[in-house]
Amino acid sequence: MNLGGDYQSLVIQGKEFISTYQAVLRDESGSNSTSPAQRHFCSHCGSALWLWDPRWPDLVHPFASAIDTELPIPPERTHVMLAFAKPWVEPDIRAGDNQFDEYPDESLAEWHQRHNL
């Protein structure tokens, strides 16, 4: 699971142990290009840390497993892309959770603004 955050809030310790990977993309014609998205990993153990994309420079997407500070419990939960869940995935949907087959109309930033976060 990855999270969305304000890139300016990202604090990194141990920068010398971080590697970056940019995926090679193949289009319909078979031509290759490099994704501008930068996936950051620990160069020692390979743990995924965060993704940053220059197309959206104000955003950062850390992997939840890489967060080492306490985060608040969200006031509500939203499950997206449920139409594409594999049959073996059992979403933990609870009473009051929002559910969407694809993406909701509300952006992540709008969700945070609505909850004054």
Rosetta blueprint (number, residue, H / E / L):
1 M L
2 N E
3 L L
4 G L
5 G E
6 D E
7 Y H
8 Q H
9 S H
10 L L
11 V L
12 I L
13 Q L
14 G L
15 K H
16 E H
17 F H
18 I E
19 S E
20 T E
21 Y E
22 Q L
23 A L
24 V E
25 L E
26 R E
27 D L
28 E L
29 S L
30 G L
31 S L
32 N E
33 S E
34 T E
35 S L
36 P L
37 A L
38 Q E
39 R E
40 H E
41 F E
42 C E
43 S L
44 H L
45 C L
46 G L
47 S L
48 A E
49 L E
50 W E
51 L E
52 W E
53 D L
54 P L
55 R L
56 W L
57 P L
58 D L
59 L E
60 V E
61 H E
62 P E
63 F E
64 A H
65 S H
66 A H
67 I L
68 D L
69 T L
70 E L
71 L L
72 P L
73 I L
74 P L
75 P L
76 E L
77 R L
78 T E
79 H E
80 V L
81 M L
82 L H
83 A H
84 F H
85 A L
86 K L
87 P L
88 W L
89 V L
90 E L
91 P L
92 D L
93 I L
94 R L
95 A L
96 G L
97 D L
98 N E
99 Q E
100 F L
101 D L
102 E L
103 Y L
104 P L
105 D L
106 E L
107 S L
108 L H
109 A H
110 E H
111 W H
112 H H
113 Q H
114 R H
115 H L
116 N L
117 L L
